[in-house]
Every structure is written in structure tokens, then in C-alpha cells.
Amino acid sequence: MSVPQTLEIPAGVEVTRVVTPRCDHAVHVARAEGSRRGSVLLVHGWTGSKEDFTPILPLLAARGFDVVAYDQRGQYETPGSLDDDYSLEAFAGDALALAEAAFEDERFHLLGHSFGGLVAQRVALAAPDRLASLSLLCSGPGALGDSPTRPLKHVVAAIGQVPLLQIHQLREKGVKRPAQITAFLAKRFTSGVPAALKAITQHLIDAPDLIDDVAETQLPCWVARGANDDAWPFETQDDMARRLGTEVVVLPSSAHSPAVEAPEELVDAWLPFLTKH
């Protein structure tokens, strides 16, 4: 889960919605300034939202990119229902439909953060010809897995049995944040569709490793993590990058959420790759 440091909407970022034949997505959009270089779609992680990327939108726009960050189906301000399809393939289909609505037939750069990286991999496998590049940020080749420090199986078991607010409060117990951020995190968590949250959490437990299949697409790939990232083990991310024909870019001022922790650092590190491809 990324924790925004501010909820202020920067100049040049539009708060709007994009409706596709598949879904009605809440989005944040920034349009390229000056000479246009391409388009970027940003996919958030577990219990995240478009706000996880808001600080980097104007930075990328200033460097010539149209950028869209969105709430995935059943997360925060994008609706979902109990019986919707929350498979990784369905989330990937949503991303492709959104990109078509936002960027038409243009190839686009795709970045997935954390769980969003698993979705981004499925997009790459489903439609490699639609992508200009694939970037995986603080993510992994497959499941994160259950552990004593991250008891995801307990979360899955609790969803539907325990109110979402209670689950959120247990996770946040003892954490001190500014009141506005605390209220936002609670609203975001409880606005999600329980079936979506349950499915996403289960994906983090058992999603298969498809990195070798992704590598076969021969898409340009960029892999990065914060120096203090606490999700997928460093050696797992290093091996994933090697299999994709690259190396992990380590962002020294970040942990698991570089886009909100050190946005300028992330964009400066990512920009050479984007402009090359």
C-alpha cells in the first residue's frame, strides 16, 4: 500500500473519469507539455489508487508525456460488483481498454507498481504490440506470498467476515499520520469492493511466475525498487531483472513507494529509458 504524503492536486493534473466498454475508471490525467514524446499508463498496487502516482504526473508531462493513472476495478473510486471478474487477465483487459480510450491506437509505456506489476505483465503477454515498453516498480515475478510479517492469508479469511474498516484499523494500529492522510487511507480502503480486495490479496499469495514468458515478448523492460523496499526480496527482483535482460535500478531515497516517497528521483531515473524507447 502506498501512502500519499499530500492530497493536493498539482497544477496540470486533471481529475476525471474514463469510460470504456469494460469499466468506468476514476483517473488522474496530465498532458504533455512542449514537444510530445509518448504516452504512459500507470497501474497501482494492493489497496492503492491513482493518488499513488499523482506527484509524478506533472513531472512526466513536463518532459513530454501524456500520463494516465487510474483506480483499478473495484478499488477506491472505480466501481465493481460482487460478481465481477477480478482475475489478473481481467485487470489486464481493463488496462488495455483504458489505454485504447485514452491513447487510441498509439503504443504506450506501461508501469506497474507492486501488485500492479503482476497486472502489467499480463498486459504485456496479452498485447505486446500495444506497448512501447514495460516497467516494473517494487514488484516481482509472481506471488509475494504469505509470511508472519505479511499475513495475507489472514486478510483473505477476514474479508467478508470482518468489516473492512476494522481490517484497516488493525493494519494501521500504532501508526501516526497526518489526520487528512489517515482519513484518506480509511476511506480508500473501505470504498473498495470486498470481492476485489479478496481476489487481489489472493493473487499476491499464489500468482504464478510468468517472467520467462514476458521475456519472450522482447519488450524493452525497466525494473526498479527503493533501497529500503520491504516487499519482494531483493534477490528475487534481481533475478527477475536478469531474466528480462536488464538490471534493477535502485532508488536510494525510497522504500516500497517511490512515486510518493521520492517522485523526482523516480522520474529522473526512469526518463532515460522512456526517451530511448
C-alpha positions, 0 to 999 in steps of 0.5 A, spaced: 500 500 500 502 506 498 501 512 502 500 519 499 504 524 503 499 530 500 492 530 497 493 536 493 492 536 486 498 539 482 497 544 477 496 540 470 493 534 473 486 533 471 481 529 475 476 525 471 473 519 469 474 514 463 469 510 460 470 504 456 466 498 454 469 494 460 469 499 466 468 506 468 475 508 471 476 514 476 483 517 473 488 522 474 490 525 467 496 530 465 498 532 458 504 533 455 507 539 455 512 542 449 514 537 444 510 530 445 514 524 446 509 518 448 504 516 452 504 512 459 499 508 463 500 507 470 497 501 474 497 501 482 498 496 487 494 492 493 489 497 496 492 503 492 489 508 487 491 513 482 493 518 488 499 513 488 502 516 482 499 523 482 506 527 484 509 524 478 504 526 473 506 533 472 513 531 472 512 526 466 508 531 462 513 536 463 518 532 459 513 530 454 508 525 456 501 524 456 500 520 463 494 516 465 493 513 472 487 510 474 483 506 480 483 499 478 476 495 478 473 495 484 478 499 488 477 506 491 473 510 486 472 505 480 466 501 481 465 493 481 460 488 483 460 482 487 460 478 481 465 481 477 471 478 474 477 480 478 482 475 475 489 478 473 487 477 465 481 481 467 485 487 470 489 486 464 483 487 459 481 493 463 488 496 462 488 495 455 481 498 454 483 504 458 489 505 454 485 504 447 480 510 450 485 514 452 491 513 447 487 510 441 491 506 437 498 509 439 503 504 443 504 506 450 509 505 456 506 501 461 508 501 469 506 497 474 507 498 481 507 492 486 501 488 485 500 492 479 506 489 476 503 482 476 497 486 472 502 489 467 505 483 465 499 480 463 498 486 459 504 485 456 503 477 454 496 479 452 498 485 447 505 486 446 504 490 440 500 495 444 506 497 448 512 501 447 515 498 453 514 495 460 516 497 467 516 494 473 516 498 480 517 494 487 514 488 484 516 481 482 515 475 478 509 472 481 506 471 488 509 475 494 506 470 498 504 469 505 509 470 511 508 472 519 510 479 517 505 479 511 499 475 513 495 475 507 492 469 508 489 472 514 486 478 510 483 473 505 479 469 511 477 476 514 474 479 508 467 478 508 467 476 515 470 482 518 468 489 516 473 492 512 474 498 516 476 494 522 481 490 517 484 497 516 484 499 523 488 493 525 493 494 519 494 501 521 494 500 529 500 504 532 501 508 526 501 516 526 499 520 520 497 526 518 489 526 520 487 528 512 492 522 510 489 517 515 482 519 513 484 518 506 487 511 507 480 509 511 476 511 506 480 508 500 480 502 503 473 501 505 470 504 498 473 498 495 469 492 493 470 486 498 470 481 492 476 485 489 480 486 495 479 478 496 481 476 489 487 481 489 490 479 496 489 472 493 493 473 487 499 476 491 499 469 495 499 464 489 500 468 482 504 464 478 511 466 475 510 468 468 517 472 467 520 467 462 514 468 458 514 476 458 521 475 456 519 472 450 515 478 448 522 482 447 519 488 450 524 493 452 523 492 460 525 497 466 525 494 473 526 498 479 525 498 487 527 503 493 533 501 497 529 500 503 523 496 499 520 491 504 516 487 499 519 482 494 526 480 496 531 483 493 534 477 490 528 475 487 527 482 483 534 481 481 533 475 478 527 477 475 531 483 472 536 478 469 531 474 466 528 480 462 535 482 460 536 488 464 538 490 471 534 493 477 535 500 478 535 502 485 532 508 488 536 510 494 531 515 497 525 510 497 522 504 500 516 500 497 513 507 494 517 511 490 512 515 486 510 518 493 516 517 497 521 520 492 517 522 485 523 526 482 528 521 483 523 516 480 522 520 474 529 522 473 531 515 473 526 512 469 526 518 463 532 515 460 529 509 458 522 512 456 526 517 451 530 511 448 524 507 447 
